[in-house]
Amino acid sequence: MRRLLLTDTNLNDLCGFGKVPSEATFSRYLKFLSDNISMDTHALGPLNKAFFTEEKGGLVLHICRDSTAIPARERAIRSSPKEERPPKKRGRKKKGSMEEKEYLERDKRSVLEKQVSQTPDEALSLLNTQCRWGAKKNSQGHPSF
């Protein structure tokens, strides 16, 4: 019963425990209840009628677990080293140059704006399906997991 209270927060709230007591305290409490209170008293009568009636099928506590095997990679795939590109020229692009044309022709919409006009199949095909791992960088530039 104590293990069930530790794992099931809804049951814990229904029983009125803020913090589940230790095993010794819990067993003393159960002994006190069994000695002093019967299940038919007016204090537990409404609970008894609500949860343990025959027309409702009684109270059933069970856990359903799916035991299907899920294939998964154990390690992240190593990415191939990026090819080095020549550094781009800094500053404003010259009028009429190839760099300016490339800059003006690129799609400036964000990923979310592009996904609005895509079909679901197109949006899913652009997602990376390989096993990867990463971390966000905090304001100092350090990864935080």
C-alpha positions as CSV (number, residue, x, y, z in Angstrom):
1,M,0.0,0.0,0.0
2,R,2.8,2.4,0.9
3,R,4.6,1.7,-2.4
4,L,1.3,2.4,-4.3
5,L,1.0,5.7,-2.4
6,L,4.6,6.6,-3.4
7,T,4.0,6.0,-7.1
8,D,0.4,7.1,-7.5
9,T,0.1,10.8,-6.7
10,N,-3.7,10.8,-7.3
11,L,-4.2,8.1,-4.7
12,N,-1.9,10.0,-2.3
13,D,-4.0,13.1,-2.7
14,L,-7.3,11.1,-2.2
15,C,-5.9,9.5,1.0
16,G,-4.9,12.9,2.3
17,F,-1.2,12.3,2.7
18,G,1.0,15.4,2.1
19,K,4.1,13.3,2.5
20,V,3.9,9.5,2.6
21,P,5.1,8.4,6.1
22,S,7.9,5.9,6.7
23,E,7.2,2.2,6.8
24,A,7.2,2.0,10.6
25,T,4.8,5.0,10.9
26,F,2.6,3.7,8.1
27,S,2.3,0.2,9.7
28,R,1.4,1.7,13.1
29,Y,-1.2,3.9,11.4
30,L,-2.7,0.9,9.6
31,K,-2.8,-1.1,12.9
32,F,-4.5,1.8,14.6
33,L,-7.1,1.9,11.8
34,S,-7.8,-1.8,11.8
35,D,-8.2,-1.8,15.6
36,N,-10.4,1.3,15.9
37,I,-12.4,1.8,12.7
38,S,-14.4,-0.8,10.8
39,M,-15.2,-0.4,7.1
40,D,-19.0,0.0,7.9
41,T,-18.7,3.1,10.1
42,H,-20.2,6.4,9.0
43,A,-16.8,7.8,8.4
44,L,-15.9,5.3,5.6
45,G,-19.4,4.5,4.6
46,P,-19.6,6.9,1.6
47,L,-16.2,5.7,0.3
48,N,-17.3,2.1,0.8
49,K,-20.5,2.6,-1.2
50,A,-18.8,4.6,-4.0
51,F,-15.9,2.3,-4.7
52,F,-16.9,-1.2,-3.6
53,T,-20.5,-1.7,-4.9
54,E,-21.3,-4.7,-6.9
55,E,-23.2,-2.9,-9.7
56,K,-20.1,-0.8,-10.5
57,G,-17.9,-3.9,-10.5
58,G,-15.9,-3.1,-7.4
59,L,-12.5,-1.4,-7.2
60,V,-9.9,-2.7,-9.6
61,L,-6.3,-1.7,-9.3
62,H,-4.1,-3.0,-12.1
63,I,-1.3,-1.8,-14.4
64,C,-1.3,-2.4,-18.1
65,R,2.2,-2.5,-19.6
66,D,3.1,-2.8,-23.3
67,S,5.9,-5.3,-23.7
68,T,6.6,-4.7,-27.4
69,A,10.2,-4.4,-28.3
70,I,11.1,-1.0,-29.6
71,P,14.2,-1.0,-31.9
72,A,16.5,1.8,-31.0
73,R,20.1,2.8,-31.6
74,E,22.4,2.7,-28.7
75,R,24.8,5.4,-29.9
76,A,24.5,8.5,-31.8
77,I,25.7,8.4,-35.4
78,R,28.9,10.2,-36.0
79,S,28.5,13.1,-38.4
80,S,30.9,13.4,-41.3
81,P,33.4,16.3,-41.0
82,K,32.1,19.5,-42.6
83,E,34.0,20.6,-45.7
84,E,35.8,23.8,-45.3
85,R,34.4,26.7,-47.3
86,P,36.4,29.8,-48.1
87,P,35.5,32.6,-45.8
88,K,32.8,35.0,-47.0
89,K,33.7,38.6,-47.6
90,R,32.6,40.9,-44.9
91,G,30.6,44.1,-45.3
92,R,28.0,45.2,-47.9
93,K,27.9,43.3,-51.2
94,K,28.7,45.2,-54.4
95,K,25.8,46.2,-56.5
96,G,25.2,43.6,-59.3
97,S,27.7,41.1,-57.9
98,M,27.0,37.3,-57.7
99,E,27.2,37.5,-53.9
100,E,24.4,40.1,-53.9
101,K,22.2,38.0,-56.2
102,E,22.7,34.9,-54.0
103,Y,21.9,37.0,-50.9
104,L,18.7,38.4,-52.4
105,E,17.5,35.1,-53.8
106,R,17.8,33.1,-50.6
107,D,14.6,32.3,-48.7
108,K,14.4,34.6,-45.7
109,R,11.4,32.9,-44.1
110,S,11.8,31.0,-40.8
111,V,11.3,27.2,-40.6
112,L,7.9,27.7,-39.0
113,E,6.8,30.1,-41.7
114,K,7.9,27.5,-44.4
115,Q,6.0,24.7,-42.6
116,V,2.7,26.5,-42.9
117,S,2.8,26.3,-46.7
118,Q,4.1,22.7,-46.8
119,T,2.2,19.5,-46.8
120,P,2.6,17.2,-43.7
121,D,4.7,14.7,-45.8
122,E,7.1,17.5,-46.9
123,A,7.5,18.8,-43.4
124,L,8.2,15.3,-42.0
125,S,10.6,14.5,-44.8
126,L,12.8,17.5,-43.7
127,L,13.1,16.3,-40.1
128,N,16.3,14.5,-39.2
129,T,15.6,10.8,-38.5
130,Q,19.1,9.8,-37.4
131,C,19.9,9.3,-33.7
132,R,21.5,12.5,-32.5
133,W,22.2,14.2,-29.2
134,G,22.8,17.8,-28.3
135,A,22.4,20.5,-25.6
136,K,21.2,24.0,-25.4
137,K,23.7,26.7,-24.7
138,N,23.2,29.1,-21.8
139,S,23.9,32.8,-21.9
140,Q,27.6,32.2,-21.2
141,G,27.9,29.8,-24.1
142,H,28.2,26.6,-22.0
143,P,26.0,23.6,-22.8
144,S,23.3,22.8,-20.4
145,F,21.7,19.4,-20.5
